[in-house]
Amino acid sequence: MSTFYITTPIYYVNGEPHAGHAYTTIAADALARYHRLKSEDVFFLTGVDEHGANVHKAAENAGLAPQEYCDKMAPIFTNLWERLNISHDVFLRTTSDLHKRGANKFLNALYNSGDVYKAPYQGYYCRPCERFVPDKELTDEKICPIHKLPLEQLEEENYFFKLSKYQDRLLKHIHENPEFIHPESRRNELLSVLESGLEDISISRSSVSWGISLPFDPEHIVYVWIEALMNYMTALGYETDSECYRTFWPANVHIMAKDITRFHALIWPAMLMAVDLPLPKQVVAHGWLTKDGEALSKTRGIVIDMDTDIETYGLDAFRYYLLREFSFGNDGDYRPARLHARYNADLANDLGNLLNRVLGLVNKNFERIPTPTTPGEFDDEIEAMAQTTIDQLDEHISAFAFDAGLETIWEFVRRINRYVQQTQVWTLAKPETKPRMGTILYNSLEALRFISVLISPVIPETAEKIQKQIGLSEFDTVAEWGRLPAGLTVSRGEPIFPRVDTKKEQQAQPKAAGKPKQKQESKTTDLVSFADFQKLDLRVARVLSAEPVEGADRLLKLQVDLGTEKRQVVAGIAEHYTPDALIGKQVIVVANLEPATLRGIESQGMILAGSGDSVVLATVEEEMPLGTQVR
Ligand code: ME8
């Protein structure tokens, strides 16, 4: 069985975890779950970094002894991971004996390699980074390039690691293993760091007291970063050369944000080269999660209120949003309004409604899941698409493109919605067509089972709910078409993505709340004559294309086909429908409305939608010829 070892950084305990930490950990969790689905033997490690001057200072500020402080902080992380449904195998604390013993073994090996020496050191130190800022990065103001805070000038006698000696080997390794640093932008950045030359680094601190003593000189405390990197091996039982260590080292993926790739892709591999151990296979960096364009930061108090969003939309919607919305290697701005839009469009509309609709039809027309006896149009295409969806998903996940991977799954979700629509399955209840109806419903349910397997790494609770409603008593993890047993009793339950409570929704997106909503139950006072109503030219049309309007979060530009002509319509539905979800849909267009210009784009008509707490497009119950008049 092939193995897969994935790690997150171990987070500092000098502050509480925030959405940035959640982002890395959820991404790692999705990867771990994905590889488990592929029947690999997975080890998923996360943990906390508890030593160093920052943690010591935080403990002092809290009026606690450092160990006491760490004992109080570590459960805050484990509780959050439990709430976020993180499936790690081990949560490592660097104050644990397991880690300390492993670190001692590694430090001795490093010392014995001959690449460690003692020398005086003077430099500019950034406390939040816990590092001396190299001369190359120093400005006249002596400000940290990352934290923008003044640096401290320190002079100490330190132990050094001969990092410079490994420059050429590192260059060679990175060139020979193009996948070693991901994405390419980070790889290029680190290659240029390497090409401009590496300096030896100090690996001990005499001014710090909270940490692990160097086994070969107990007067000195090991530099917290050097100690922290070793956690990836100590957690596996490196000290005793345990079976777990031998099974899983080297790691497949160290995942993190771009702030700490240098430690992972240059210093850590050089340390491993020195002690003659295999290097991790991949160092993967994602971008910053930002708020209003600014990096989240425990030290600067820029945070995201993830608790409110999870309470409003549910955990799975939060996990889905983080991985669907942002391109993994790039920075991404967290916006509750976009979470709201994804919730409505992708989760509630595309997926939730599909499940509900199919189960409703099965309930109404069959006692149990029907046996597929009557193949027909579109069936082969759907089965083939199930397979291509897996293949494409695999490619995207191998490239850490969660957004593209989820989009691939959603293309399949939308295809099944169209299948239901194209086959007009609800019209097939007559005795002569009922076997075909049963086949279409079986295929739709099998597609939903299939989809539930593929989404389970990202939204595991939803995946389970779908399979339960389909009638499976145990979660089936196998994405192979045709496994769904006929004869199961479905149990259509609560909608998997229920409408979000308006009050909470308004709290979550204060901007939207500013616009007064039309009360559905309010009495209509202005009556229009029938003659006036008849002036409206309402037509059935089909959406041919849809795209966002730059600079307008709520608008989509649509091309619609009215049978005799094509029109461009601008509609304020972007928070409720993705462009892809609209293409192919039949809608009702007000065809004789005066053209209007919105954000510089001409709108030649209007599409109708139910517009209350949510927005749902009006359509005809069954497909009709384009241009049919609606009265
Ligand atoms: O660096 N966006 O710990 P740390 C995305 N202890 N990810 C973010 C983020 C943001 N705004 N803010 C934090 C340390 N992260 C060391 C690591 S590992 C041997 C030692 C995530 O608590 C991201 O993964 O500062 C980033 O790399 C990590 O938290 C830094 O966590």
Residues whose N, C-alpha, C, O or C-beta is under 5 A from the ligand:
A	BS01	ME8	P9 I10 Y11 Y12 G20 H21 Y23 T24 D49 A228 L229 M256 A257 I260 G287 W288 L289 A295 L296
